Amino acid sequence: MKLHKHGKNYRLRLKDGDKWVWVNLGSDERAATEKAEDLLGISINNFTKAARRYREEVLYTKSPKTYVVQDRQLDKLITHFGHFPLEAIEPHHAIEYLDHYGNVSANREIALMRHVLTKCRHWGMLKINPFLSLQYRNPEGRRDRVVDYRELKFVMKRANARERYLMWLVYLTGLRREDALSITDMSFRDGFLHVTEGKTGKKVRIEVSPSLAKVRAKLAPLYFQGISESGIDSAWQRLRKKLQPYELFQLKDLRAAYAGEIEDQGGDATKSLGHSSRTVTQNHYLRNGRINKPSR
């Protein structure tokens, strides 16, 4: 199958009886490819077909942020693996891909491809997922930035009100950024802050302490409705210009600071952060190290 681009539009040359005709497929390459496959009756179970079904049946169920990231990742995977028949995909293809790109992004892309192939088993398109037990990946350094209370206060004084109280809110609650941005005044009721986690769909109730009550009072005229995550990213870049490189942290570092304080107080950070695995909490959020007592 060969698509031709005439001006802005893609076209496909098909035989209609004794004549050859051009069929206009539109200006979007992905949509044009799918239309061409339908017109030609291509039914081979290749990775392009699998990724297309994954988009239609699985990807839309994920959070908006995940959808955007993984939609882009699928495009990259299709470019590399699209023509592969599913039964011809083997573990060494993933290893070659990881070695070729050699970065953390490649790890995420192969992890997504592994899930696509798992869904293919569910759909009867594939008998065995060749990536299921694959352990090979590019080395990833763990983020170990530790933010203490003094650093937080220093940066908050240099931030605009919106970013300042977003920082304080995450530090007090350990919420993910997208969940913190979803809060309104109606989220506070019956002595709790009520949140439905965007990533897991789980409901969380956070006790409104005196400190959290003060944040609520400050937030009242500022709530984050209509503010996109890209808008927060832009605000962070503006804040970065006011600080030394080592002074600014990420919001996820405040989530880690929350986890550390919960553990130091004898609580369970895994439960508080909503993780299904203690390993995730230990590897990525408990950055202060355990507390030991001297022998005497």
N, C-alpha and C positions, 0 to 999 in steps of 0.2 A: 504494500500500500504506500503510495507516494502522494503527499499533499503538495499542491502548488500554491504559491502566494502571488496573487495579482493585486497590486496596490495594497490596501489594508486587509483584504479578505483572503481567506484560504478557499481553495477550490479542489474538486476531485474530478478526474476525467473518467466517465463511465460509458459503456456501450449500451445504446438504446436501439435494439433491432440491428439495422445495418449501419447506424450512425454513431459517432462518438459525440458525447455532449459534456459540457462543463456544469457541475453542480456547485452552487455557492454554499459554503459552509459557515460563513460569518468570520468575524475578525478575531475571535478568541481561539487560540491554538488548542487549548484543552478541549473545549466544546466541539471544535471542528474535528478533532481526532475521534471523539466519541461518536459523532454523527456519521463519520466515514466508516467506522467499524460496523455501525448498525446497517448502513446502506450495503456494505459488502458482505454482511452476514458473518462477520468474523466471530467465531465462538470458541477459539482456542483458549484454554485456561492459562493465560500468561499473567505476569505480575500486574500489567496495566489494568486488565479486567478486574483482578482482585482488589487493587487499590481504588478503582472506580466504585466498586460495591462497598468497600470500607467507608468511603466518603459519604455514600448515600445512606448507609444503615448504622454506622457506628460514630463517625466523627462528629456529626451534628449533635450527639447527646452529650458531648464534653463541654467544658466551660468555654466561654468566648475566647479567652486568652489562649487556652490549649488548642482550640480549633484553629486559630490563626497560625500558631507555631507549627502544628502538625500538618496543616494543609500545605504549608510551604515545604515541610520535610518530605511529604508524599511526592510533590513535584520533583524534588531532587532524586528521590529513590526511583521514580518512574523513568527519569532520564537515564539512570544507570542500569536498572534491572527490568525496565518495562517490557522488553522483547523476550525475556526469559520465560519459557514454559514453567509452570509451577513445579512440576515433577523434576525439572532439571536443576533446580536451585539446591546447592549443597553448602555445607558449613564453610568450606574454603572460600566461597564467594564473599561471605561476610567478612572473613579475615582479610581478604584482599582489599575490600572496601575500606576497612578500618585502617589498614596499613597505608593505603593511598592517601587518605585525608588526614590521618594522624592527629585528630583533635577530639575534644569532648563532644562537639556537635555530631560527629560520626557515631559515637556511642549512642546518642539519643536516637539517631536515625535508624540504626540497626535494631535498637530496642522496639521502635515503632514497627519496623518491618517484621520483627518476630511476632508482634501482636496481630498484624495483618495475616500472617501465615497461620496463626492459631485460629483466627476466625475462619480461614479457608477450610480448616479441618471441620469446624462446626457446620460449614455450608456444604460439605461433601465435595469440595474442589481439590482437596489434598489429603493423602492418607497419613502422612507423618510430617510434623514440623521439623525441618532440618536444623533450625536455629534454637530449638527448645532448650537444649542443655549446653549451649555455647557460653563459655566463661570468658573467652578472650575479649579484651577491650583496651582502649587506649588509657594510659595512666591518668587519673584525675586527682589533683591536689584538693584536700579538704579545706574548706574555708574555716579559718580559726580566729577571725577578728572578734575580740572581746570588747564590749562597750560597757564602761562602768557609769555610774550615776553622774559623776562630775563631767565626763565627756558629753553625755546626753544634754545636760543643762547648758554647757558651753555652746553646743551646736544649735540648740533650740533658741537661744538668745539671738542668733544670727539668721534665723529662718523667718519667713513670713508666717502669719498667724495660722493659715491653713495647714502648712507643713509642720509647724510647731506642735499643734495639737494632734495631728496624725501620728507624729513620733511618740508623743506621750501616751496616746491611746494604745498603740501597739506594745509599748513598753509595759503598760499596766495589764494588758489582757492577753498578749501573745497571739493576737489574731493575724491571719494572713492579710496582706495588703488589700486584696480585692474584697475581703469580708469587712475590713475596717471601713472601706469606702462606701459600703452598702448601708451603713448605719444612719438612721434618722431619729428624730425625737421619739417617735412611736416605738422604737426598739427598746426604750427604757420603760419598764412597767413592773409592778409588784416587787420592787426592790432588786430587779435583775436587768441586765442587758441581754436581750434575746437576739441571737444570731443564727442564721442557717448557713452553714459552710458551703461556699460555692463549689469547692473541689469534691466534697464527699456527700453533700446533701444532708449531713447530720445537723441536728439542732443542738445549740449550746446555750446554757444560761450562765452568765457571769455575775457574781454578787457585786452590787454597786457599793464599793467602799467609799469612804470620804474623799479619797484622791480621785476616784473615778467619777464621783458626783461633781467635783470641781471641773473635771474635763468636760462633762456633759454641759455644765453651765456656760463654759467658754465656747463649746461647739455649737450651741443653740443657733446663733446667727450665721454659722459657717458651714453647715452640713454639706457633705461631699457630693450630693446628687448632681448628676450631669458632668462630673469630672471624670475623664477617662484615665486609664492607667498610663497612657502615653503622655497625658497632661502632667501627671505626677512625675514621670521620668524627666520631662522638660524642666519642671520646677527644681528637681534635684540637680540637674546640670547647672542651673543658674546659681543654686546654693553652693555648688562646688567651687565656683569662681570666687566666692567670698572666703574660702578656707584653704588651708594647706592640704596637699593630697592625703596626708596621713590622718587628717582630722575628721573627714566625712566618712560615714559608714552607710550601709544599706539598711532598709527597713527589716530585711530578714535577720540582720544582726541583732536588732532589738527583740525580735522573736526568740532568738537564742539567749539573749540576756534575761528575758522573762523565764525561759526554761531553767536557766542556772539558778535564779532566785527561788523558784518553786522547789527545786531539788534541795537547795541549801536549807529551806524551811521545813524539810521533811516530807514534802509533797511528791507527787508522781507526775513528772513533766510529760511522760508519754501519754497519760490520760488527759492532761490539761491541753496538750497540743492536738489531740485527736489522732495520734499515729496508731496504725495497726501493728507496728513492730517497734519493740524497744531498741532494736539495732539502729533504726533511722534516727531516733532521738539521740542515742549515744554518739553516732558517727558525725552528725551534722549540727546538733544543737547544744550539747553539753560540752562547752569549750573551756570551762574554768578548771577542769580536773576534779577528781574526787577529793574529799576532805579526809585526811588521816590524823590520828592522834599520836603523840610521842609515846613510847613504850612506858615511860614513867615521868 
